[in-house]
Amino acid sequence: QVQLVESGGGLVQPGGSLRLSCAASGTIFGINTMGWYRQAPGKQRELVSTITSGGSTNYADSVKGRFTISRGTAKNTVYLQMNSLKPEDTAVYFCRLSSFSAQISWGQGTQVTVSS
């Protein structure tokens, strides 16, 4: 079983920055991709950004140029640096892990609120 623990959410003013962290633990049969998704009230969960084991990254158009995804040295940690935050970035952010054995795991989510 895989556990994902997110941290780093909070309240920030428009234009501000936050850094989210996600650490994976447990029995993982080879991490393929880790990433971040978000869900705003009344909306469907959407992809924010992903990074593969080889370092390839993918971003939603709405966050390109503002958010940067990276992985830790141990490869079981993923970060999301969020700059120039906008009110429309307000959502619960979820960490997701997929393994080479088709395991899919989600974190519990961390709230990001962008408001003045």
C-alpha positions in Angstrom: 0.0 0.0 0.0 1.2 3.5 -0.9 0.8 6.5 1.2 1.2 10.0 -0.1 1.5 12.9 2.2 1.1 16.5 0.9 2.2 19.7 2.6 2.7 23.4 1.8 -0.8 24.6 1.1 -2.2 27.8 2.7 -3.5 31.2 2.1 -1.6 33.6 -0.1 -2.3 37.0 -1.8 -2.6 37.2 -5.5 0.9 37.4 -7.1 2.4 35.4 -4.2 4.1 32.0 -4.2 3.7 28.7 -2.5 5.6 25.4 -2.7 3.8 22.1 -2.3 5.5 18.9 -1.3 4.4 15.3 -1.6 6.3 12.3 -0.1 5.5 8.8 -1.1 6.0 5.8 1.2 5.0 2.2 1.5 5.3 -0.6 -1.0 5.9 1.0 -4.5 6.5 -1.2 -7.5 8.6 1.4 -9.4 7.4 4.9 -9.6 6.5 5.9 -13.2 4.9 9.3 -12.9 4.1 11.6 -10.1 2.0 14.7 -10.4 -0.4 17.3 -9.1 -4.1 17.7 -9.7 -6.5 20.2 -8.3 -10.2 20.5 -7.6 -12.0 23.7 -7.1 -15.5 23.9 -5.5 -18.2 22.7 -7.9 -15.6 21.7 -10.5 -14.1 18.5 -11.7 -10.6 17.5 -10.7 -8.1 18.6 -13.3 -4.5 18.0 -14.1 -2.0 20.6 -13.1 1.4 19.0 -13.8 3.1 15.7 -14.0 6.7 14.5 -14.1 7.9 11.1 -15.2 10.7 9.0 -13.8 12.8 10.2 -16.7 12.2 13.8 -15.9 9.7 14.7 -18.6 7.2 17.3 -17.5 3.7 18.3 -18.5 1.7 21.3 -17.5 -1.8 22.5 -17.9 -2.0 25.6 -20.1 -3.4 27.6 -17.3 -0.2 27.2 -15.2 2.5 27.2 -17.8 5.2 29.7 -17.0 4.0 30.1 -13.4 4.3 26.6 -11.9 7.3 24.3 -11.9 7.3 20.6 -11.0 10.4 18.8 -9.7 11.3 15.6 -8.0 13.5 15.1 -5.0 16.9 13.3 -5.0 15.3 10.2 -3.6 12.7 10.2 -6.4 9.8 9.5 -4.1 9.2 13.1 -3.4 7.6 15.6 -5.8 7.4 19.4 -5.5 5.2 22.1 -7.1 6.6 25.6 -7.0 3.7 28.0 -7.7 4.5 31.6 -8.5 2.3 34.5 -9.6 -0.7 32.9 -8.0 -4.1 34.0 -9.1 -7.5 33.7 -7.4 -8.5 31.1 -10.0 -5.7 28.8 -8.7 -7.7 28.4 -5.5 -8.5 24.7 -5.0 -7.6 21.5 -3.1 -4.4 20.2 -4.6 -3.9 16.4 -4.8 -0.7 14.5 -5.3 -0.9 11.4 -7.6 1.5 8.6 -8.1 1.4 5.9 -10.8 3.7 3.0 -10.8 5.0 0.7 -13.6 2.7 -2.0 -12.1 -0.3 0.2 -12.7 -0.7 1.2 -9.1 -2.5 4.6 -8.8 -2.4 6.4 -5.5 -3.7 9.7 -4.3 -2.9 11.9 -1.4 -5.5 13.4 0.9 -5.2 16.9 -0.6 -3.9 20.3 0.6 -5.9 23.5 0.4 -4.5 26.4 -1.6 -6.4 29.7 -1.3 -5.4 32.8 -3.2 -7.2 35.9 -1.9 -6.5 39.4 -0.8 
